[in-house]
Amino acid sequence: MATSALRIVRDVAALRAEISAWRKAGRSIGLVPTMGALHEGHLSLVRAAKQKCDRAIATLFVNPRQFAPHEDFDRYPRNEEQDAALLASAGCDLLYAPDRSVMYPEGFATNVIVSDVSTPLEGEFRPHFFGGVATVVTKLLLQALPDAAFFGEKDYQQLQVIKRMARDLDIPAEIVGCATVRESDGLAMSSRNAYLKPDERRIAARLNHVLHDAIKAAHQGEAIAAVEAEANRHLIAAGFSSVDYVAIRDAETLAIVANLSRPARILAAAWLGKTRLIDNMAV
């Protein structure tokens, strides 16, 4: 599909006009929210949306509300033309790329805060983050009112926050989590991987292996706290400059667990120089 075949709309009225025409023709709608800098992980979400729904809409908006002042909002990679070409190649039917003034017009004064599931882990290290995510995703879901919205499991805590938000606010869209897409060496695909220097990129692959080893140790009966501490040490030994957390938590609530009697998830965030990587997998 040629890039020119991908229609781009930039305001809510144009978005809803496209969706209304599809609805009248009996089409179902899948939504894939993104911040651009697209890679195979994002494209897999578009393909999942196309498999489940008749039409797939991708959104492209670098959301300032989920960046703290010291974070990388200004240097976050942006290339709309390249992103549009990739989306077209994956079968996307429409790109919604609103300006900041569309998403947050002058006088905007509403924040969506999801308690409990947003509090631990990322909530401790990036307390601003999930409020920004929940607010912008709420707006996107209400602007498009899709049948389903698709999010990657790489951002697992974010996925749980969005699921809780949609359920609590009675937003009539199914929230679909899709498996993490990885590089050949196991590193979870991320737009921020582009920041890694060659030596950091080699070290980054160890994150996946350390988490696999931790899961194995947990299933062998080692205490959860000991598994977490050991994984932390292994990441530092592998060359990570610091570790924000390695934690085995309840898969739905992200509450602390003492054993593996319920479905659990191991989640980690670690730094390589100025780049923060996250990953997770089922335990």
Summary of the structure (lengths in Angstrom):
residues: 283
radius of gyration: 19.2
end to end distance: 39.7
largest distance: 58.4
contacts: 906
relative contact order: 0.13
helix: 43%
strand: 20%
